[in-house]
């Protein structure tokens, strides 16, 4: 499955993340600060740079900044590259790199991600369950 990159990746990611923060009623003016926000997101693991939508799962954000996000996940992620699907119609997908992993209780982990670029994922049955109705 190929990923199609959109133009102005860094600005697109920053606008997306700041828009998500504002949509939750937070009036934080400094874009680089972390904003505590819990959103349900879709996680699409990547293997050797290829998205694996059949293995997509849901996770929750802990906080968001203008270039990254902290997630809480309940399963191992074998790669340092993920695609994060943010809620909306249509869902927005962002390629991300894992910067750090911290173990938590009950088999959960906290991931620190650097968001790198907004991407288009072709329609796939593995992603349909995450689309908002």
C-alpha positions as CSV (number, residue, x, y, z in Angstrom):
1,X,0.0,0.0,0.0
2,X,1.5,3.3,-1.1
3,X,1.4,6.6,0.9
4,X,0.8,9.8,-1.0
5,X,2.4,12.8,0.6
6,X,0.7,16.2,0.5
7,X,2.5,19.5,0.0
8,X,3.7,21.7,2.8
9,X,4.0,18.8,5.2
10,X,5.3,20.6,8.3
11,X,2.8,23.4,8.1
12,X,-0.1,21.0,7.4
13,X,0.8,18.9,10.4
14,X,1.1,22.0,12.6
15,X,-2.2,23.4,11.4
16,X,-3.9,20.1,11.9
17,X,-2.7,19.8,15.5
18,X,-3.4,23.4,16.4
19,X,-6.9,23.0,14.9
20,X,-7.5,19.9,17.0
21,X,-6.5,21.8,20.1
22,X,-8.8,24.7,19.3
23,X,-11.7,22.4,18.5
24,X,-11.5,21.0,22.1
25,X,-12.1,24.5,23.5
26,X,-8.5,25.2,24.5
27,X,-7.3,28.7,23.9
28,X,-3.6,28.0,24.3
29,X,-1.8,30.8,22.3
30,X,1.7,29.3,22.3
31,X,1.8,26.5,19.7
32,X,4.9,24.8,21.1
33,X,3.5,24.1,24.6
34,X,2.0,20.7,25.3
35,X,-1.8,20.7,25.7
36,X,-3.4,18.0,27.7
37,X,-6.1,16.5,25.5
38,X,-7.5,13.0,25.1
39,X,-8.7,12.1,21.6
40,X,-9.4,8.7,20.2
41,X,-7.1,8.1,17.3
42,X,-6.4,5.3,14.8
43,X,-2.9,3.9,14.7
44,X,-1.6,2.3,11.5
45,X,1.7,0.5,12.0
46,X,4.3,0.7,9.2
47,X,6.7,-2.1,8.3
48,X,9.7,-1.2,6.1
49,X,7.9,2.1,5.3
50,X,4.7,0.5,4.2
51,X,1.4,1.1,6.1
52,X,-0.3,-2.1,7.4
53,X,-4.0,-1.1,7.7
54,X,-5.0,-4.7,8.5
55,X,-3.2,-4.2,11.9
56,X,-4.7,-0.8,12.7
57,X,-5.9,-0.2,16.2
58,X,-7.3,2.6,18.4
59,X,-5.3,4.5,21.0
60,X,-5.7,7.8,23.0
61,X,-3.7,10.9,23.0
62,X,-2.3,12.3,26.3
63,X,-1.1,15.6,25.0
64,X,-0.4,17.4,21.7
65,X,2.0,20.1,20.7
66,X,2.6,21.8,17.4
67,X,4.9,19.1,16.1
68,X,4.2,16.0,18.2
69,X,1.8,13.9,20.2
70,X,2.0,11.6,23.2
71,X,-0.1,8.4,23.0
72,X,-1.2,5.7,25.3
73,X,-1.4,2.3,23.5
74,X,-2.3,-1.2,24.8
75,X,-0.1,-3.3,22.4
76,X,3.4,-3.5,21.2
77,X,4.4,-1.5,18.1
78,X,7.3,-3.2,16.3
79,X,8.4,-0.2,14.2
80,X,9.4,3.4,14.9
81,X,7.2,4.6,12.1
82,X,3.4,4.9,12.5
83,X,0.5,6.7,10.8
84,X,-1.9,8.4,13.2
85,X,-5.5,8.9,12.1
86,X,-7.1,12.0,13.7
87,X,-10.9,12.1,14.0
88,X,-12.9,14.1,11.5
89,X,-14.7,13.8,8.2
90,X,-12.6,12.9,6.4
91,X,-10.1,11.4,8.9
92,X,-6.7,13.1,8.6
93,X,-3.7,10.8,8.6
94,X,-0.2,12.0,9.7
95,X,3.1,10.1,9.4
96,X,5.0,10.0,12.7
97,X,8.3,8.8,14.1
98,X,8.5,7.3,17.6
99,X,10.9,9.3,19.7
100,X,10.5,7.4,23.0
101,X,8.6,4.5,24.5
102,X,7.7,4.3,28.2
103,X,6.2,1.2,29.8
104,X,3.0,1.6,31.9
105,X,0.9,-0.8,34.0
106,X,-1.3,-3.5,32.5
107,X,0.8,-3.9,29.4
108,X,0.2,-0.3,28.2
109,X,2.9,2.0,26.9
110,X,3.3,5.7,26.4
111,X,4.7,6.8,23.0
112,X,6.2,10.2,22.2
113,X,5.8,10.9,18.5
114,X,7.2,13.5,16.2
115,X,4.6,14.3,13.5
116,X,6.3,14.6,10.1
117,X,3.8,14.9,7.3
118,X,0.1,14.7,6.4
119,X,-0.5,11.7,4.1
120,X,-3.3,10.2,2.1
121,X,-4.1,6.6,2.7
122,X,-6.1,4.8,0.0
123,X,-9.5,3.4,1.2
124,X,-8.9,0.0,2.9
125,X,-11.3,-2.4,4.8
126,X,-8.9,-2.3,7.8
127,X,-9.6,1.4,8.3
128,X,-13.3,1.5,7.7
129,X,-14.1,0.8,11.4
130,X,-12.4,4.1,12.3
131,X,-14.3,6.3,10.0
132,X,-16.9,8.6,11.6
133,X,-20.5,7.9,10.7
